[in-house]
Amino acid sequence: MISAIVLIKAEVDRIPEAAQQIAEIEGISEVYSVTGDIDLIAVARVSRHEEFADVIADRLNKVAGVLETNTHIAFRTYSAEDLDAGFALGLDGE
């Protein structure tokens, strides 16, 4: 899977509704309401880069209340489990 993090500015009075509509889009795995310069962060996961056009440009950007998006495509994904496994290489439970 290929992941992208989408930073979203939304109309303040439409944030909850926009977040719910975005969360229902196929290819969006999570939506967070956040503090700071942006209002929402969505995580998109697709199997091919070309699918981002449908998920983000054709669907997410057209949700009522979405004013602006900034998309960051991930090169690699790291998690706590990945890091633990990497540091445990060569250790056999001595």
C-alpha positions as CSV (number, residue, x, y, z in Angstrom):
1,M,0.0,0.0,0.0
2,I,1.1,3.6,-0.7
3,S,0.2,6.1,2.0
4,A,-0.4,9.9,1.8
5,I,-1.0,12.4,4.5
6,V,-3.4,15.1,3.5
7,L,-3.5,18.4,5.5
8,I,-6.9,20.0,5.1
9,K,-8.2,23.5,5.8
10,A,-11.9,23.6,6.2
11,E,-14.7,26.0,6.9
12,V,-14.8,26.2,10.7
13,D,-18.6,25.6,10.9
14,R,-18.3,22.5,8.6
15,I,-15.4,20.7,10.2
16,P,-17.3,17.8,11.8
17,E,-19.4,17.2,8.7
18,A,-16.5,17.4,6.4
19,A,-14.4,15.0,8.5
20,Q,-17.3,12.5,8.5
21,Q,-17.7,12.7,4.7
22,I,-13.9,12.4,4.2
23,A,-13.8,9.4,6.5
24,E,-16.4,7.6,4.3
25,I,-14.3,7.9,1.1
26,E,-12.9,4.6,0.0
27,G,-9.1,4.9,0.3
28,I,-9.2,7.1,3.4
29,S,-8.2,5.1,6.4
30,E,-8.3,7.8,9.1
31,V,-9.3,11.5,9.6
32,Y,-8.1,13.5,12.6
33,S,-9.4,16.9,13.8
34,V,-6.3,18.8,14.9
35,T,-5.1,22.1,16.3
36,G,-2.8,24.5,14.5
37,D,-2.7,26.0,11.0
38,I,-4.9,23.2,9.6
39,D,-8.2,21.7,10.7
40,L,-8.0,18.1,9.6
41,I,-5.5,15.5,8.7
42,A,-6.5,12.5,6.5
43,V,-4.5,9.4,5.8
44,A,-5.1,7.9,2.4
45,R,-3.9,4.4,1.5
46,V,-4.1,3.1,-2.1
47,S,-2.4,0.3,-4.0
48,R,-1.3,2.5,-7.0
49,H,-0.2,6.1,-7.2
50,E,-2.7,6.8,-9.9
51,E,-5.5,6.1,-7.4
52,F,-4.6,9.3,-5.4
53,A,-6.1,11.3,-8.2
54,D,-9.5,9.7,-7.6
55,V,-9.4,9.6,-3.8
56,I,-7.9,13.1,-3.2
57,A,-8.4,15.3,-6.2
58,D,-11.8,13.9,-7.4
59,R,-13.4,13.1,-4.1
60,L,-11.8,14.6,-1.0
61,N,-11.3,18.0,-2.5
62,K,-14.9,18.2,-3.5
63,V,-16.3,17.6,0.0
64,A,-18.4,20.6,1.1
65,G,-16.4,22.8,3.5
66,V,-13.0,21.8,2.3
67,L,-11.1,25.0,1.4
68,E,-7.6,23.8,0.7
69,T,-5.5,20.6,0.8
70,N,-1.8,19.9,0.9
71,T,-0.8,16.3,0.2
72,H,2.4,14.5,1.3
73,I,3.1,11.1,-0.2
74,A,5.0,8.8,2.0
75,F,8.3,7.1,0.8
76,R,8.3,4.7,3.7
77,T,6.2,3.9,6.7
78,Y,7.7,3.3,10.2
79,S,6.0,2.0,13.3
80,A,7.1,1.1,16.8
81,E,6.8,-2.6,15.9
82,D,9.1,-2.0,12.8
83,L,11.7,-0.2,15.0
84,D,11.6,-2.8,17.7
85,A,12.1,-5.6,15.2
86,G,15.0,-3.8,13.5
87,F,16.8,-3.3,16.8
88,A,16.2,-6.9,17.8
89,L,18.0,-8.3,14.8
90,G,20.6,-10.9,15.8
91,L,19.2,-11.3,19.3
92,D,17.8,-14.7,20.0
93,G,16.4,-14.1,23.5
94,E,19.6,-14.8,25.5
